[in-house]
Amino acid sequence: MKVKYTTIAVADMDESIKFYTGVMGLEIDKQFNPRPGLNITFMKGEGESIIELIENVENPEKPGLIAFGMEVEDMNTTVKELKSKGAKFTLEPIQTPAEILAFLEDPNGVRIALIQH
């Protein structure tokens, strides 16, 4: 599996974008709002990994690392293998317009997204 992205809950999207562009030298890859009050910005630097910033205005999470995503070649095979090792999935594989996603959690509650493009 290849690390694809890291998700960070942010308290202020504009301030976070200024930091990641102005200080860290990343660029905005894409932005969207899946529903009112939920703002998502993908930041990209060198390489393939991205940082996903999430601002939930209506129900803010404590700022900080909440998830990371790993790209897999074959979702069904990977899920079966991880379950055989005791992994507990919080979201079974679903098809989105661009990919197949599944979520599991580590012992600390960090969400791990599996992504098959």
C-alpha positions in Angstrom: 0.0 0.0 0.0 1.1 3.5 -0.8 0.4 6.5 1.5 -1.8 8.8 -0.6 -3.0 11.6 1.7 -3.3 12.9 5.2 -6.4 14.6 6.6 -6.2 17.4 9.1 -9.2 19.0 10.8 -8.7 22.7 10.8 -10.3 25.5 12.9 -9.9 28.2 10.2 -9.6 27.2 6.5 -8.3 30.5 5.3 -5.6 30.7 8.0 -4.6 27.1 7.3 -4.3 27.7 3.5 -2.1 30.7 4.1 0.2 28.6 6.3 0.4 25.7 3.9 0.9 27.9 0.8 2.9 30.8 2.3 5.0 29.0 4.8 5.2 25.4 3.6 5.2 26.1 -0.1 2.3 23.9 -1.1 -0.3 24.7 -3.7 -4.0 24.3 -3.7 -4.9 21.2 -5.8 -8.7 21.5 -5.5 -11.4 22.8 -3.2 -15.0 21.8 -2.8 -17.9 22.0 -0.4 -19.8 18.6 -0.2 -22.5 20.2 1.9 -23.1 23.6 3.6 -20.6 24.2 6.4 -18.1 21.6 5.2 -15.1 22.9 3.4 -12.4 20.7 1.9 -9.1 21.8 0.4 -6.5 19.5 -1.1 -2.9 20.8 -0.9 -0.1 19.4 -3.0 3.7 19.6 -2.9 6.3 17.5 -4.5 5.5 13.9 -5.0 2.2 12.2 -5.1 0.9 12.6 -1.5 -1.5 15.3 -0.7 -2.8 17.0 2.5 -6.6 17.3 2.9 -7.7 20.1 5.1 -11.3 19.8 6.4 -13.2 22.6 8.1 -16.5 21.7 9.6 -18.2 25.0 10.5 -21.4 23.5 12.0 -19.8 20.7 14.0 -16.1 21.4 14.4 -13.7 18.6 15.4 -10.7 19.1 17.6 -8.1 20.4 15.2 -5.3 17.9 14.3 -4.7 14.7 12.4 -7.8 12.7 11.9 -7.1 10.3 9.0 -4.7 9.2 6.3 -5.4 7.5 3.1 -3.6 4.5 1.5 -3.9 3.6 -2.2 -4.5 -0.1 -2.9 -4.4 -2.1 -6.1 -7.3 -4.5 -5.3 -9.8 -3.4 -2.7 -11.6 -6.7 -2.2 -8.3 -8.6 -1.7 -6.9 -6.0 0.7 -10.1 -5.8 2.8 -10.2 -9.6 3.1 -6.5 -9.8 4.1 -6.8 -7.0 6.7 -10.0 -8.5 8.2 -8.1 -11.9 8.5 -5.6 -10.0 10.6 -8.3 -8.5 12.9 -8.9 -5.1 11.3 -12.2 -3.6 12.1 -13.8 -1.6 9.3 -16.0 1.4 10.1 -17.1 1.7 6.4 -17.2 -1.3 4.1 -16.0 -0.6 0.5 -18.3 1.9 -1.4 -18.1 3.1 -5.0 -17.8 6.9 -5.5 -17.7 8.6 -8.8 -13.9 8.5 -8.9 -12.8 5.6 -6.7 -13.7 2.8 -4.3 -13.3 3.8 -0.6 -13.3 1.9 2.7 -12.4 3.0 6.2 -10.9 1.3 9.2 -9.4 2.6 12.5 -6.2 2.1 14.3 -6.1 1.4 18.0 -5.9 5.2 18.7 -9.0 6.0 16.7 -7.1 7.4 13.7 -9.2 6.7 10.5 -7.4 5.0 7.7 -9.0 5.3 4.3 -8.3 2.6 1.7 -8.6 4.0 -1.9 -8.7 2.1 -5.2 -8.6 4.3 -8.3 
